[in-house]
Amino acid sequence: MALSVQSWSPFKPSHFAGLIHYEELLFHDEVFWKSLWNTVVFMSSSPIAIALALGLALLVDTRIRGRGIYRAIIFVSYPLMTVAVGIIWRWLYDEKVGLINYILLSLHLTQRRIAFLDSYEWAMPSVVVAAVWQIVGFFMVILLAGLQNIPPNLQEAAALDGASGAQRFRHITLPLLRPAIFLCLMIGVINSFTSFDLIYVMTGGGPNYATEVLITYIYRVAFVLSKFDYAAALTVVLFVFLLIVTALANRLTGGEAGAVDAAE
Amino acid sequence: MRPSRAAAVHATLAAVSVVMLMPFYWVLKTSLTGENIFQYPPALLPRAIHPFYYVDVWYYIPFVRYLINSVIVSIIVVGGNLVCNALAAYALTLRFRGKRAIIALLLSCMLIPFQATIIPAYLITKELHLLNSYLGLALPLCSTIVCIFVFKASFDAVPRSLIDAARIDGLAEWRIIRHVMLPLSTGAVATTVILSFIWSWNSFLWPLIVIRNPEMQTLPLGLSTFLSYMENTTGALYAFCIMVLVPGIGLFLLEQRRFIDGLTSGATKG
């Protein structure tokens, strides 16, 4: 039964044509490098999202009225259909009548309208903002659960010993939140490999590959250009990359993943 | 907490809430009035509200067809997840050789996102002649490792003696699962239903690959097709958007606690 889950997971080596595809990919394919770079850029937005979420979690964790409502409002964007979210954001970013251009113009932050999704410089940041908007509530809820697991008497003891709010945050809250932060980081990393829907709907990988990430490139190569063998080689690269990043993240946060494994 | 500080917290959270809700409001307003499609500067408050764009949706696109497709696939996926994951989790509560290895294997596979396996998944589905079918759409989503561990955690909490008693009474193993384990794990069942429903309801990349026949398109696919030939300039697109989002938001508001718990436990168990 357990194997039934796996039947679609193992990767099948696609060919015995030697390393031709890898050679092409590594040395002759600029789009590949571009998409790899974009994946890294996309990934590097998750620390920002986590920092935002941590701030929100701390605010929502205070004892104020209506915190349940705030929590729900901030979370609600997460479980929604990403295709629809993409359409919503396309509309906000619209060059002529979009809300964001209107706000920027009325605040005199910009003189001319910006075609966010059609400009080479703006497309990627725009997509990242939408992605952060969607996932920040989810991170917040995870961090909130982590915060509420910290025994309150630790904070009280430190306060009695004369530790300031900032010191308590630095030396008690943050270290104890490490597993939750690591979890968010992992989700962020995986998310950067899987954010196909949002990018496909908002920009389709364009303009001029400015928002092409590995997964949209794999889709294009396999299902638009019908080069399955090449897409398979790309998939292998994606796997290797994912492994490296996971191992790095694991090292950085002091091997929390090992602890999670052991707990299971 | 000092009142001034509470006010500051409220102000910050209110501002964030506005940012979070603004996109929804804007699209809802566009779908109900259409006024900011052709008008600049856009008005912040809606003026003349009318449901015409919602009517348009019925004429422009086979909404009901998409809806039925989405519902059928979701039912198969939710059912598949309940059956497969409960069986797998029950197997993992038993003692057998190599159990640790299998658990380790499952855990490491959990890090592999489904999107990374679309090429082999597509080739397998093609070999099975399931392209363009409900089963083909649902199959890859029918079992998820996260849910196996959700079930396993819940099954592990069932006292051993209860299972032994059922066995002595001559219950078959599958009936033990059905009549002893599942009734004692309603939380895990709810989590699995919510998670698998959301995954299947929102899934886009897989249907995009597997479905060639317009008749078989699900809601997200229909939405993106509609976008591709309508572009940004019709209110019906936004009405369609709202209609697609309503079930998700409704479910969220009804079952908020369960929903958040389910989605986070799905992540934290993993």
Boltz contact constraints between the chains, C-beta under 6 A:
constraints:
  - contact:
      token1: [A, 1]
      token2: [B, 87]
      max_distance: 6.0
  - contact:
      token1: [A, 1]
      token2: [B, 88]
      max_distance: 6.0
  - contact:
      token1: [A, 1]
      token2: [B, 91]
      max_distance: 6.0
  - contact:
      token1: [A, 2]
      token2: [B, 88]
      max_distance: 6.0
  - contact:
      token1: [A, 2]
      token2: [B, 102]
      max_distance: 6.0
  - contact:
      token1: [A, 5]
      token2: [B, 143]
      max_distance: 6.0
  - contact:
      token1: [A, 8]
      token2: [B, 121]
      max_distance: 6.0
  - contact:
      token1: [A, 8]
      token2: [B, 140]
      max_distance: 6.0
  - contact:
      token1: [A, 9]
      token2: [B, 109]
      max_distance: 6.0
  - contact:
      token1: [A, 9]
      token2: [B, 117]
      max_distance: 6.0
  - contact:
      token1: [A, 11]
      token2: [B, 120]
      max_distance: 6.0
  - contact:
      token1: [A, 12]
      token2: [B, 120]
      max_distance: 6.0
  - contact:
      token1: [A, 59]
      token2: [B, 9]
      max_distance: 6.0
  - contact:
      token1: [A, 59]
      token2: [B, 13]
      max_distance: 6.0
  - contact:
      token1: [A, 62]
      token2: [B, 9]
      max_distance: 6.0
  - contact:
      token1: [A, 64]
      token2: [B, 6]
      max_distance: 6.0
  - contact:
      token1: [A, 64]
      token2: [B, 9]
      max_distance: 6.0
  - contact:
      token1: [A, 70]
      token2: [B, 13]
      max_distance: 6.0
  - contact:
      token1: [A, 72]
      token2: [B, 256]
      max_distance: 6.0
  - contact:
      token1: [A, 73]
      token2: [B, 17]
      max_distance: 6.0
  - contact:
      token1: [A, 73]
      token2: [B, 20]
      max_distance: 6.0
  - contact:
      token1: [A, 74]
      token2: [B, 20]
      max_distance: 6.0
  - contact:
      token1: [A, 79]
      token2: [B, 198]
      max_distance: 6.0
  - contact:
      token1: [A, 79]
      token2: [B, 248]
      max_distance: 6.0
  - contact:
      token1: [A, 80]
      token2: [B, 245]
      max_distance: 6.0
  - contact:
      token1: [A, 80]
      token2: [B, 248]
      max_distance: 6.0
  - contact:
      token1: [A, 81]
      token2: [B, 202]
      max_distance: 6.0
  - contact:
      token1: [A, 81]
      token2: [B, 220]
      max_distance: 6.0
  - contact:
      token1: [A, 81]
      token2: [B, 244]
      max_distance: 6.0
  - contact:
      token1: [A, 83]
      token2: [B, 204]
      max_distance: 6.0
  - contact:
      token1: [A, 83]
      token2: [B, 220]
      max_distance: 6.0
  - contact:
      token1: [A, 83]
      token2: [B, 223]
      max_distance: 6.0
  - contact:
      token1: [A, 83]
      token2: [B, 224]
      max_distance: 6.0
  - contact:
      token1: [A, 84]
      token2: [B, 241]
      max_distance: 6.0
  - contact:
      token1: [A, 84]
      token2: [B, 244]
      max_distance: 6.0
  - contact:
      token1: [A, 84]
      token2: [B, 245]
      max_distance: 6.0
  - contact:
      token1: [A, 87]
      token2: [B, 241]
      max_distance: 6.0
  - contact:
      token1: [A, 88]
      token2: [B, 23]
      max_distance: 6.0
  - contact:
      token1: [A, 88]
      token2: [B, 27]
      max_distance: 6.0
  - contact:
      token1: [A, 92]
      token2: [B, 23]
      max_distance: 6.0
  - contact:
      token1: [A, 94]
      token2: [B, 232]
      max_distance: 6.0
  - contact:
      token1: [A, 97]
      token2: [B, 36]
      max_distance: 6.0
  - contact:
      token1: [A, 97]
      token2: [B, 40]
      max_distance: 6.0
  - contact:
      token1: [A, 99]
      token2: [B, 26]
      max_distance: 6.0
  - contact:
      token1: [A, 102]
      token2: [B, 41]
      max_distance: 6.0
  - contact:
      token1: [A, 102]
      token2: [B, 42]
      max_distance: 6.0
  - contact:
      token1: [A, 141]
      token2: [B, 260]
      max_distance: 6.0
  - contact:
      token1: [A, 141]
      token2: [B, 264]
      max_distance: 6.0
  - contact:
      token1: [A, 142]
      token2: [B, 264]
      max_distance: 6.0
  - contact:
      token1: [A, 190]
      token2: [B, 113]
      max_distance: 6.0
  - contact:
      token1: [A, 193]
      token2: [B, 113]
      max_distance: 6.0
  - contact:
      token1: [A, 194]
      token2: [B, 113]
      max_distance: 6.0
  - contact:
      token1: [A, 194]
      token2: [B, 115]
      max_distance: 6.0
  - contact:
      token1: [A, 196]
      token2: [B, 115]
      max_distance: 6.0
  - contact:
      token1: [A, 196]
      token2: [B, 205]
      max_distance: 6.0
  - contact:
      token1: [A, 197]
      token2: [B, 204]
      max_distance: 6.0
  - contact:
      token1: [A, 201]
      token2: [B, 224]
      max_distance: 6.0
  - contact:
      token1: [A, 215]
      token2: [B, 115]
      max_distance: 6.0
  - contact:
      token1: [A, 222]
      token2: [B, 119]
      max_distance: 6.0
  - contact:
      token1: [A, 223]
      token2: [B, 209]
      max_distance: 6.0
  - contact:
      token1: [A, 231]
      token2: [B, 119]
      max_distance: 6.0
  - contact:
      token1: [A, 232]
      token2: [B, 119]
      max_distance: 6.0
  - contact:
      token1: [A, 235]
      token2: [B, 119]
      max_distance: 6.0
  - contact:
      token1: [A, 238]
      token2: [B, 116]
      max_distance: 6.0
  - contact:
      token1: [A, 261]
      token2: [B, 107]
      max_distance: 6.0
